[in-house]
Amino acid sequence: MRHRCLVLALTIASIASMTAFADDPKPNDKTLGLKPPEGAKVLLGSTLEAWTKGNGKDAAEWPVVGGAATVGKGNIQTKDEFGDFQMHLEFNVPYMPNAKGQARGNSGVYLQGNYELQVLDSYGLKPQSNDCGAIYQQIIPAVNACKPPLQWQTYDITFHAAKREGDKVVKKARLTVVQNGLTIIDDKEISPPPGGIGGIKEGEAGPIMLQDHGNTVQFRNIWIKPLES
């Protein structure tokens, strides 16, 4: 009798384990190629007209082929500045099998020029605070939602800016990020990490900046929709 009970218990545990594995969410293409909704501004369609170099003045010079911009010749930033917004972008990290850590498909998306959402080849890794989908050295992604390199991936971002009263920040920024259909940051409070565009105070409107970290990361289909505060 004890033997039968033990076998039954092990069978149930095995089935439960297999069911949990089957239900484990996987990265998907639900928003790949998502078109901008009414009220959105296209930041990257077929040209970089909406962008400047990192100095905020000269025209951006990243090569654009077939709607995909490849990182090179320094950071670029949007001409416009934004407060609260929803944003969609697609990125593709290169295959760099001989590189390690931060040298492997590295770039970043700076929200308001201050908050870095990391882009990196982190496929198959345990998420850390400097991996793909992290707010650099601050927020660890809830799950690893990365695809392998050389595949197009998505970020769908909802950003609520910090609030200021005079020189005081009275409410921190909040962020939700969905990567490849999986929520990796869910309405988390964030602070500006090191780096980014200097001179922008926390809570002030700022541009979107894409980082040149020396790797040929690609971006395409970037649009942004301002939200009411």
C-alpha positions, 0 to 999 in steps of 0.5 A: 500500500505504501509503495502504491501511494509513493508511486502515485505521489511521484506520478502526480508530481511528475505530471505537475512538473510537466504541466508547469513546464508546458505553461512556462511563457516563452518569448513571442512575436505578438507585437513584432511589426506593430503599427503606430496607433492614432496620436503616435509619432514615428521616430524610425520608419525609413529615415532618421529625420527625427534624430540628431547626433548626441550633441543635439544639433547635427543630423544623425549618421547611422546607416539605415537600410530597409528601415533598420538603423545600425549603430555607429558613429556615436549616440543619437537622440530624438529632436523632440522631448517627451514626458509620459509616453507609450513607446514601441521599438524593435532591436536585433543584436549581433552574433558575437560568440567570442565576446563576453558580458557587456561586450556582447551586442551592447546598446541602450535605450535612454528614456528622457535621456536619463533612464537606461533600458539595457540592450544586450545579448543575454539569451539563456542567462539568469537575469542580472541588473546589467542584462538585456531588459534591465534598468541598468544597475537598478531593476532586474528583469522578472524573466529572461525574455530574450531571443537568440541573437540575429532575431528581431525583438520587441520592447513595449514601454509605458513610462510615467515621468517623475514629478517635481515641485520646484527643485524637489522630486515629489514622485519618482518615475514609473516604468512597465516594459514588455519584451517579446510579449512577456512583462519583464518590468511591471510598474516599477519605480526607477531613478536615473542611473549613471550615464545618459544625457547630462543636464536633464533634471529628474522629472524634466521632459527629455529626448530618447537616446540610443547608445553606441557601445561599439556593437552593430545592434540594429533598431527599427519600427520605433514610435512613441505616443505621448500620454496625459500626465 
